[in-house]
Amino acid sequence: MRLTLNQIGILLGCYALAGQIAFKSISLSLGQPMTLSETATRLPLNIWFWATGFLYFVLTIYWTWLLTKIPLAIAYLFVSLTLVIVPCLCWALFSETLSLINVVGIMLVVVGVALVAH
C-alpha cells in the first residue's frame, strides 16, 4: 500500500502527538513535583523516557525525509494540529482543565489551519 503525502503528514502528526502524551505519562510516573536536578537524576532510570527519546529519534529521521517530499509550510500544518489534539487528550486522559480561553484558542487554531490549507 502506498501512502499519499497527506496520509504521511497525518501519520507524522500522530507520532508527535504520541510523544507528547508519553512525556506527560513519564512526568506523572516520577511522582511528586521535584527539583530540576532530581528530575534529571531520575529520568535515566525510567524506561519510558528512553522509549520516548527513541520515538523522537525515529520521528526526526521521518520528518527530514518528509521534507524532501513536500514543502515545510504544508508539512507543518499537520504538526500544528497537535495544538488542538494534545490539550483535548490531556483533558480526557489526565483530567487537565480546559478553560474557555483554551477552547477559544483551539478553535482559532482549527480555523487558521483550515484557512492556510485552502
Phi, psi and omega in degrees: 000132180257128180275145173282166179296326176296317178296322178297317179296319178295319177300318178300315178300322178295319178297315180297319178298314179301321179297317181293319178294322178296318179298320178295318178298320178297315181298322178291326181289341179286343177093214185302153175306141182220174179287165178299319181292323176295319178298316181297329180277335180272330183302317181298344179270357184260115182298327180291332175298314180291322179296319179292322175299319178294320177302316180289329174298311179296319179299322178296319177296314180298315180300315180298317177297316181301322181290346172280345184258325183222158179295149179303320182301326179279314181300322185289339176302320181292322179293324181295338177293342175295336176294340177267313188285320183300310179299322180293318177293322178296324175296314184286319186270325188243007180057033175283151183277145171241110180282171177301320178298319177300313182297317178298316178299317178298317179295323178295322177297316179300314179297317180298315178297318179297320179294316182290326181290336181265000000 
